[in-house]
Amino acid sequence: MKVVLLGTAHPFRGGLAAFNERLINEFLKEGHEADIITFTTQYPSLLFPGSTQFTDAPPPQHLKIKRMLSSVNPLTWWRTGRRLRRERPDILIIKYWLPFMAPAFGTVARMARGNGQTRVICIADNIVPHEPRFYDKAFTRFFVNSCDGFITMSNEVLRDLSGFNRTKLRAGNPHPLFDNFGKRTARQEACATLQLDSSKKYILFFGFIRDYKGLDLLLEAMREVTAQLPEVELIVAGEFYTNAESYLQQAAPLGAAIHWYDRFISDDEVSTFFSVADLVVQPYKHATQSGVTQIAYHFEVPMVVTNVGGLPELVPDGEAGLVVPPQSDAIAAAIIRFFKEDMQPTLLAGLRAGKARFGWDRMVQTILQLRAKL
């Protein structure tokens, strides 16, 4: 098959780029012709909440990445669409996560499909965004109508998709394992790198900090955790994509029990944080699926997650982690239970047993099977 992925990739940073690059690497590994078209402008600077959209890392080897598409310049949408219509890939994959991208993606998809050969398959992170805007429904409907088929990575997104279309072909496939961040390092070494006391136990909150991710719930829970388990401390590793002040004020009474790494965590640092962590906590108030879960699976770190969106599908309760309501007292109780009952061996066995269902080869096969039906 000739495959093109349209979406975030180097020199842009973050989980979207990591997913897209890893997926195309899997297509190449299996003998397909595959490359990526990415953005010249992803977000205008005024709309981007972080410090920078770009990575300093070198481009990934063996991948062809062409920067063509500006999310805000229609001339580039038409130019990209004409190129794809002319080149006639068998599959155009679009990784969709935000209605802001819908006009660009939808225009390109419509033009590419015009050649009669190309089929557009959307891998949907979200259909309904976590932080809604007035234009969401109209933009999303425009994009959904431009696609031939869909892959969703949680039942939550599948239900959301049905609100826009019930007839187009779709398939489910869980978010694959993020296995591209290297191996675990020795805990003592990882603690030294982060200047942490290796005699302590550490909870990890990882990733961009946005209000829907519930860090405030975890900070509230830590009051009870530290009261009962003073040896347990919290690592917050990620860049603020919201106002930091309220979180810092909330954390102040906890003092040295909170370790802040409030910056973008580069790919080569990820293994250090997960090698230190005894437990990953995702206290999300709402969610679809999460790449953080798949990093925890890769590094075999048990989890506490809330019962929102697709998180319980990925983390079976009592097997790979503990699932609780998005309430601070429930989160605290689960953390305390994990440490007091020494649940790590049991959950570690469940993590190892569950990893097999998250292969990238499975995602590729789901895409190819869907394409054969279109």
MARVEX-825302 format. One record per residue (C-alpha): residue in three letters; y, x, z. Coordinates in steps of 0.2 Angstrom, whole numbers, plus 5000, padded with zeros to 4 digits. Last residue first. Layout:
N
code->ALA, yy->Y, xx->X, zz->Z
...
***
This chain:
374
code->LEU, yy->5005, xx->4930, zz->5008
code->LYS, yy->4987, xx->4930, zz->5015
code->ALA, yy->4984, xx->4949, zz->5011
code->ARG, yy->5001, xx->4953, zz->5019
code->LEU, yy->4995, xx->4946, zz->5035
code->GLN, yy->4979, xx->4956, zz->5035
code->LEU, yy->4990, xx->4972, zz->5031
code->ILE, yy->5002, xx->4969, zz->5046
code->THR, yy->4988, xx->4965, zz->5058
code->GLN, yy->4978, xx->4981, zz->5052
code->VAL, yy->4994, xx->4991, zz->5055
code->MET, yy->4996, xx->4984, zz->5073
code->ARG, yy->4978, xx->4987, zz->5077
code->ASP, yy->4980, xx->5005, zz->5071
code->TRP, yy->4994, xx->5007, zz->5083
code->GLY, yy->4982, xx->5004, zz->5097
code->PHE, yy->4987, xx->4993, zz->5112
code->ARG, yy->4970, xx->4984, zz->5115
code->ALA, yy->4962, xx->5000, zz->5121
code->LYS, yy->4974, xx->5003, zz->5135
code->GLY, yy->4967, xx->4989, zz->5146
code->ALA, yy->4952, xx->4999, zz->5153
code->ARG, yy->4963, xx->5014, zz->5158
code->LEU, yy->4976, xx->5002, zz->5166
code->GLY, yy->4963, xx->4992, zz->5175
code->ALA, yy->4955, xx->5008, zz->5183
code->LEU, yy->4973, xx->5014, zz->5188
code->LEU, yy->4975, xx->4997, zz->5196
code->THR, yy->4960, xx->4999, zz->5208
code->PRO, yy->4964, xx->5017, zz->5212
code->GLN, yy->4983, xx->5013, zz->5215
code->MET, yy->4980, xx->4998, zz->5227
code->ASP, yy->4982, xx->5008, zz->5243
code->GLU, yy->4983, xx->4992, zz->5253
code->LYS, yy->5000, xx->4998, zz->5262
code->PHE, yy->5007, xx->5005, zz->5246
code->PHE, yy->5004, xx->4991, zz->5234
code->ARG, yy->5006, xx->4977, zz->5247
code->ILE, yy->5024, xx->4984, zz->5251
code->ILE, yy->5028, xx->4984, zz->5232
code->ALA, yy->5022, xx->4966, zz->5230
code->ALA, yy->5031, xx->4960, zz->5246
code->ALA, yy->5047, xx->4967, zz->5240
code->ILE, yy->5046, xx->4959, zz->5223
code->ALA, yy->5042, xx->4942, zz->5231
code->ASP, yy->5057, xx->4944, zz->5243
code->SER, yy->5068, xx->4949, zz->5228
code->GLN, yy->5064, xx->4934, zz->5217
code->PRO, yy->5059, xx->4935, zz->5199
code->PRO, yy->5041, xx->4928, zz->5203
code->VAL, yy->5027, xx->4940, zz->5205
code->VAL, yy->5014, xx->4949, zz->5194
code->LEU, yy->5005, xx->4964, zz->5201
code->GLY, yy->4998, xx->4978, zz->5191
code->ALA, yy->4985, xx->4984, zz->5178
code->GLU, yy->4971, xx->4973, zz->5185
code->GLY, yy->4978, xx->4962, zz->5200
code->ASP, yy->4989, xx->4952, zz->5189
code->PRO, yy->4986, xx->4955, zz->5170
code->VAL, yy->5000, xx->4966, zz->5164
code->LEU, yy->5003, xx->4963, zz->5145
code->GLU, yy->5002, xx->4945, zz->5145
code->PRO, yy->5011, xx->4944, zz->5162
code->LEU, yy->5026, xx->4952, zz->5154
code->GLY, yy->5027, xx->4941, zz->5139
code->GLY, yy->5041, xx->4930, zz->5145
code->VAL, yy->5044, xx->4930, zz->5164
code->ASN, yy->5031, xx->4932, zz->5178
code->THR, yy->5040, xx->4947, zz->5186
code->VAL, yy->5032, xx->4964, zz->5184
code->VAL, yy->5025, xx->4977, zz->5197
code->MET, yy->5017, xx->4991, zz->5188
code->PRO, yy->5003, xx->5004, zz->5189
code->VAL, yy->5007, xx->5021, zz->5181
code->GLU, yy->4994, xx->5027, zz->5168
code->PHE, yy->5006, xx->5038, zz->5158
code->HIS, yy->5002, xx->5028, zz->5142
code->TYR, yy->5001, xx->5011, zz->5151
code->ALA, yy->5018, xx->5015, zz->5159
code->ILE, yy->5025, xx->5019, zz->5142
code->GLN, yy->5019, xx->5002, zz->5136
code->THR, yy->5027, xx->4993, zz->5150
code->VAL, yy->5043, xx->5001, zz->5147
code->GLY, yy->5042, xx->4995, zz->5129
code->SER, yy->5044, xx->4977, zz->5135
code->GLN, yy->5040, xx->4960, zz->5130
code->THR, yy->5050, xx->4944, zz->5129
code->ALA, yy->5060, xx->4944, zz->5145
code->HIS, yy->5069, xx->4934, zz->5158
code->LYS, yy->5075, xx->4939, zz->5176
code->TYR, yy->5067, xx->4956, zz->5174
code->PRO, yy->5061, xx->4965, zz->5190
code->GLN, yy->5051, xx->4978, zz->5180
code->VAL, yy->5044, xx->4990, zz->5194
code->VAL, yy->5035, xx->5006, zz->5189
code->LEU, yy->5024, xx->5013, zz->5203
code->ASP, yy->5019, xx->5030, zz->5209
code->ALA, yy->5032, xx->5038, zz->5198
code->VAL, yy->5034, xx->5057, zz->5197
code->SER, yy->5024, xx->5059, zz->5181
code->PHE, yy->5033, xx->5044, zz->5174
code->PHE, yy->5050, xx->5053, zz->5176
code->THR, yy->5044, xx->5069, zz->5169
code->SER, yy->5035, xx->5061, zz->5154
code->VAL, yy->5051, xx->5053, zz->5148
code->GLU, yy->5062, xx->5069, zz->5148
code->ASP, yy->5057, xx->5074, zz->5131
code->ASP, yy->5062, xx->5058, zz->5123
code->SER, yy->5079, xx->5058, zz->5131
code->ILE, yy->5084, xx->5048, zz->5146
code->PHE, yy->5102, xx->5040, zz->5143
code->ARG, yy->5112, xx->5041, zz->5158
code->ASP, yy->5112, xx->5034, zz->5176
code->TYR, yy->5100, xx->5046, zz->5184
code->TRP, yy->5102, xx->5038, zz->5201
code->HIS, yy->5091, xx->5042, zz->5216
code->ILE, yy->5090, xx->5028, zz->5229
code->ALA, yy->5083, xx->5031, zz->5246
code->ALA, yy->5098, xx->5043, zz->5249
code->GLY, yy->5109, xx->5029, zz->5254
code->LEU, yy->5102, xx->5012, zz->5255
code->PRO, yy->5118, xx->5004, zz->5261
code->ALA, yy->5126, xx->5010, zz->5245
code->ALA, yy->5114, xx->5001, zz->5233
code->GLN, yy->5124, xx->4985, zz->5232
code->GLN, yy->5140, xx->4995, zz->5229
code->LEU, yy->5132, xx->5005, zz->5215
code->TYR, yy->5125, xx->4989, zz->5207
code->SER, yy->5142, xx->4980, zz->5208
code->GLU, yy->5151, xx->4995, zz->5200
code->ALA, yy->5140, xx->4998, zz->5185
code->ASN, yy->5147, xx->4986, zz->5173
code->THR, yy->5134, xx->4983, zz->5160
code->TYR, yy->5125, xx->4994, zz->5147
code->PHE, yy->5122, xx->5007, zz->5161
code->GLU, yy->5111, xx->5021, zz->5155
code->GLY, yy->5094, xx->5024, zz->5162
code->ALA, yy->5083, xx->5031, zz->5176
code->VAL, yy->5084, xx->5022, zz->5193
code->ILE, yy->5072, xx->5031, zz->5205
code->LEU, yy->5068, xx->5021, zz->5221
code->GLU, yy->5061, xx->5028, zz->5237
code->VAL, yy->5046, xx->5025, zz->5248
code->GLU, yy->5044, xx->5036, zz->5264
code->PRO, yy->5053, xx->5024, zz->5274
code->LEU, yy->5040, xx->5011, zz->5272
code->GLN, yy->5043, xx->4995, zz->5282
code->ALA, yy->5062, xx->4996, zz->5282
code->THR, yy->5063, xx->5005, zz->5266
code->VAL, yy->5053, xx->4991, zz->5257
code->GLU, yy->5064, xx->4977, zz->5266
code->ARG, yy->5080, xx->4984, zz->5260
code->MET, yy->5072, xx->4989, zz->5243
code->ALA, yy->5070, xx->4971, zz->5238
code->GLU, yy->5089, xx->4969, zz->5237
code->LEU, yy->5090, xx->4984, zz->5225
code->LEU, yy->5075, xx->4977, zz->5215
code->LEU, yy->5084, xx->4960, zz->5213
code->ASP, yy->5100, xx->4968, zz->5208
code->LEU, yy->5090, xx->4978, zz->5195
code->GLY, yy->5085, xx->4962, zz->5187
code->LYS, yy->5083, xx->4966, zz->5169
code->TYR, yy->5095, xx->4952, zz->5164
code->ASP, yy->5110, xx->4961, zz->5170
code->ARG, yy->5107, xx->4976, zz->5158
code->ILE, yy->5102, xx->4994, zz->5163
code->PHE, yy->5095, xx->5003, zz->5149
code->GLY, yy->5077, xx->5010, zz->5154
code->PHE, yy->5067, xx->5014, zz->5169
code->PHE, yy->5066, xx->5007, zz->5187
code->LEU, yy->5053, xx->5019, zz->5195
code->ILE, yy->5046, xx->5018, zz->5213
code->TYR, yy->5043, xx->5034, zz->5221
code->LYS, yy->5033, xx->5040, zz->5236
code->LYS, yy->5039, xx->5055, zz->5246
code->SER, yy->5031, xx->5072, zz->5249
code->SER, yy->5037, xx->5078, zz->5232
code->ASP, yy->5055, xx->5079, zz->5238
code->LEU, yy->5065, xx->5077, zz->5222
code->GLN, yy->5075, xx->5089, zz->5212
code->LEU, yy->5071, xx->5081, zz->5195
code->THR, yy->5063, xx->5096, zz->5189
code->ALA, yy->5055, xx->5100, zz->5205
code->CYS, yy->5048, xx->5082, zz->5206
code->ALA, yy->5040, xx->5085, zz->5189
code->GLU, yy->5033, xx->5101, zz->5194
code->GLN, yy->5025, xx->5094, zz->5209
code->ARG, yy->5018, xx->5079, zz->5199
code->ALA, yy->5010, xx->5090, zz->5186
code->THR, yy->5015, xx->5084, zz->5169
code->ARG, yy->5009, xx->5069, zz->5160
code->LYS, yy->5007, xx->5070, zz->5142
code->GLY, yy->5019, xx->5068, zz->5127
code->PHE, yy->5031, xx->5055, zz->5124
code->ASN, yy->5023, xx->5048, zz->5107
code->ASP, yy->5010, xx->5037, zz->5115
code->PHE, yy->5021, xx->5022, zz->5117
code->LEU, yy->5006, xx->5010, zz->5117
code->PRO, yy->5007, xx->4995, zz->5105
code->HIS, yy->5017, xx->4979, zz->5108
code->PRO, yy->5004, xx->4965, zz->5107
code->ASN, yy->4999, xx->4958, zz->5091
code->GLY, yy->5001, xx->4939, zz->5086
code->ALA, yy->5001, xx->4933, zz->5068
code->ARG, yy->5013, xx->4922, zz->5058
code->LEU, yy->5012, xx->4912, zz->5042
code->LYS, yy->5027, xx->4901, zz->5038
code->THR, yy->5026, xx->4883, zz->5042
code->ARG, yy->5034, xx->4880, zz->5060
code->ASN, yy->5051, xx->4888, zz->5057
code->PHE, yy->5066, xx->4889, zz->5068
code->GLY, yy->5061, xx->4882, zz->5085
code->SER, yy->5043, xx->4888, zz->5081
code->LEU, yy->5050, xx->4906, zz->5082
code->ASP, yy->5055, xx->4903, zz->5100
code->ARG, yy->5037, xx->4899, zz->5104
code->LEU, yy->5030, xx->4914, zz->5095
code->VAL, yy->5043, xx->4924, zz->5105
code->GLU, yy->5036, xx->4918, zz->5122
code->ASN, yy->5018, xx->4920, zz->5116
code->SER, yy->5022, xx->4939, zz->5115
code->MET, yy->5022, xx->4953, zz->5101
code->THR, yy->5026, xx->4942, zz->5087
code->ILE, yy->5022, xx->4946, zz->5069
code->PHE, yy->5030, xx->4936, zz->5055
code->GLY, yy->5028, xx->4931, zz->5037
code->ASP, yy->5038, xx->4928, zz->5021
code->CYS, yy->5055, xx->4931, zz->5027
code->SER, yy->5072, xx->4925, zz->5021
code->ASN, yy->5071, xx->4909, zz->5031
code->VAL, yy->5070, xx->4918, zz->5047
code->PHE, yy->5086, xx->4928, zz->5043
code->PHE, yy->5097, xx->4913, zz->5039
code->ARG, yy->5090, xx->4903, zz->5054
code->THR, yy->5094, xx->4918, zz->5065
code->PHE, yy->5112, xx->4919, zz->5060
code->ALA, yy->5115, xx->4900, zz->5062
code->LYS, yy->5106, xx->4900, zz->5079
code->ASP, yy->5115, xx->4915, zz->5086
code->TYR, yy->5133, xx->4912, zz->5081
code->PHE, yy->5139, xx->4907, zz->5098
code->ARG, yy->5132, xx->4922, zz->5107
code->PRO, yy->5117, xx->4923, zz->5119
code->GLU, yy->5112, xx->4938, zz->5130
code->HIS, yy->5093, xx->4939, zz->5130
code->PRO, yy->5092, xx->4935, zz->5112
code->VAL, yy->5082, xx->4920, zz->5104
code->ILE, yy->5070, xx->4927, zz->5091
code->ASN, yy->5066, xx->4943, zz->5100
code->ASP, yy->5056, xx->4959, zz->5097
code->ALA, yy->5051, xx->4951, zz->5080
code->ILE, yy->5041, xx->4961, zz->5068
code->CYS, yy->5046, xx->4953, zz->5051
code->ILE, yy->5036, xx->4954, zz->5036
code->VAL, yy->5044, xx->4953, zz->5019
code->ARG, yy->5033, xx->4952, zz->5004
code->THR, yy->5038, xx->4963, zz->4989
code->GLN, yy->5030, xx->4959, zz->4972
code->GLY, yy->5039, xx->4944, zz->4964
code->ASN, yy->5055, xx->4955, zz->4961
code->GLY, yy->5066, xx->4943, zz->4970
code->ARG, yy->5058, xx->4947, zz->4987
code->ALA, yy->5069, xx->4962, zz->4989
code->MET, yy->5085, xx->4952, zz->4986
code->ARG, yy->5081, xx->4939, zz->4999
code->ALA, yy->5076, xx->4953, zz->5012
code->VAL, yy->5092, xx->4963, zz->5009
code->THR, yy->5103, xx->4947, zz->5012
code->GLY, yy->5093, xx->4942, zz->5028
code->PHE, yy->5093, xx->4960, zz->5035
code->ALA, yy->5112, xx->4961, zz->5033
code->PRO, yy->5116, xx->4943, zz->5039
code->ALA, yy->5103, xx->4944, zz->5053
code->MET, yy->5109, xx->4960, zz->5062
code->PHE, yy->5120, xx->4951, zz->5074
code->PRO, yy->5106, xx->4940, zz->5077
code->LEU, yy->5097, xx->4954, zz->5087
code->TRP, yy->5079, xx->4960, zz->5088
code->TYR, yy->5071, xx->4961, zz->5071
code->LYS, yy->5060, xx->4975, zz->5065
code->ILE, yy->5060, xx->4972, zz->5046
code->ILE, yy->5044, xx->4977, zz->5037
code->LEU, yy->5045, xx->4977, zz->5018
code->ILE, yy->5028, xx->4976, zz->5011
code->ASP, yy->5021, xx->4979, zz->4993
code->PRO, yy->5036, xx->4990, zz->4989
code->ARG, yy->5044, xx->4985, zz->4972
code->GLU, yy->5056, xx->5000, zz->4969
code->ARG, yy->5068, xx->4989, zz->4959
code->ARG, yy->5069, xx->4975, zz->4972
code->LEU, yy->5071, xx->4988, zz->4986
code->ARG, yy->5085, xx->4997, zz->4977
code->ARG, yy->5094, xx->4980, zz->4973
code->GLY, yy->5092, xx->4975, zz->4992
code->THR, yy->5099, xx->4991, zz->4998
code->ARG, yy->5115, xx->4991, zz->4987
code->TRP, yy->5117, xx->4972, zz->4991
code->TRP, yy->5117, xx->4975, zz->5009
code->THR, yy->5128, xx->4991, zz->5007
code->LEU, yy->5141, xx->4981, zz->4999
code->PRO, yy->5140, xx->4968, zz->5013
code->ASN, yy->5147, xx->4981, zz->5025
code->VAL, yy->5145, xx->4976, zz->5044
code->SER, yy->5127, xx->4981, zz->5048
code->SER, yy->5129, xx->4996, zz->5037
code->LEU, yy->5113, xx->5000, zz->5027
code->MET, yy->5109, xx->5016, zz->5018
code->ARG, yy->5102, xx->5030, zz->5029
code->LYS, yy->5086, xx->5036, zz->5021
code->ILE, yy->5072, xx->5042, zz->5032
code->LYS, yy->5056, xx->5050, zz->5024
code->LEU, yy->5045, xx->5055, zz->5039
code->HIS, yy->5034, xx->5071, zz->5039
code->GLN, yy->5043, xx->5079, zz->5054
code->PRO, yy->5054, xx->5068, zz->5065
code->PRO, yy->5073, xx->5072, zz->5064
code->PRO, yy->5079, xx->5085, zz->5076
code->ALA, yy->5085, xx->5078, zz->5093
code->ASP, yy->5103, xx->5076, zz->5097
code->THR, yy->5101, xx->5057, zz->5097
code->PHE, yy->5114, xx->5045, zz->5092
code->GLN, yy->5121, xx->5028, zz->5098
code->THR, yy->5133, xx->5035, zz->5110
code->SER, yy->5140, xx->5032, zz->5127
code->GLY, yy->5133, xx->5014, zz->5129
code->PRO, yy->5140, xx->4997, zz->5127
code->PHE, yy->5141, xx->4997, zz->5107
code->LEU, yy->5153, xx->4983, zz->5101
code->LEU, yy->5169, xx->4994, zz->5099
code->SER, yy->5158, xx->5008, zz->5091
code->PRO, yy->5153, xx->4997, zz->5076
code->TYR, yy->5134, xx->4994, zz->5079
code->GLN, yy->5121, xx->5001, zz->5067
code->THR, yy->5132, xx->5010, zz->5054
code->THR, yy->5124, xx->5021, zz->5041
code->PHE, yy->5108, xx->5012, zz->5046
code->THR, yy->5090, xx->5015, zz->5042
code->ILE, yy->5078, xx->5014, zz->5027
code->ILE, yy->5061, xx->5020, zz->5032
code->ASP, yy->5046, xx->5027, zz->5023
code->ALA, yy->5028, xx->5023, zz->5019
code->GLU, yy->5014, xx->5027, zz->5005
code->HIS, yy->4998, xx->5023, zz->5014
code->GLY, yy->4984, xx->5035, zz->5019
code->GLU, yy->4980, xx->5029, zz->5036
code->LYS, yy->4990, xx->5043, zz->5044
code->LEU, yy->5005, xx->5038, zz->5033
code->PHE, yy->5004, xx->5020, zz->5040
code->GLU, yy->5002, xx->5027, zz->5058
code->ASN, yy->5018, xx->5038, zz->5055
code->ILE, yy->5027, xx->5022, zz->5049
code->LEU, yy->5023, xx->5013, zz->5066
code->ARG, yy->5028, xx->5028, zz->5077
code->GLU, yy->5045, xx->5029, zz->5068
code->ASN, yy->5048, xx->5011, zz->5070
code->PHE, yy->5043, xx->5011, zz->5088
code->ALA, yy->5053, xx->5026, zz->5093
code->ALA, yy->5069, xx->5020, zz->5084
code->LEU, yy->5068, xx->5003, zz->5093
code->GLY, yy->5065, xx->5012, zz->5109
code->GLY, yy->5081, xx->5023, zz->5109
code->ARG, yy->5091, xx->5034, zz->5098
code->PHE, yy->5099, xx->5033, zz->5081
code->PRO, yy->5098, xx->5049, zz->5070
code->HIS, yy->5083, xx->5044, zz->5067
code->ALA, yy->5077, xx->5026, zz->5065
code->THR, yy->5083, xx->5008, zz->5067
code->GLY, yy->5078, xx->4996, zz->5054
code->LEU, yy->5070, xx->4993, zz->5037
code->LEU, yy->5052, xx->4998, zz->5035
code->VAL, yy->5046, xx->5002, zz->5018
code->VAL, yy->5027, xx->5001, zz->5013
code->LYS, yy->5018, xx->5005, zz->4997
code->MET, yy->5000, xx->5000, zz->5000
***
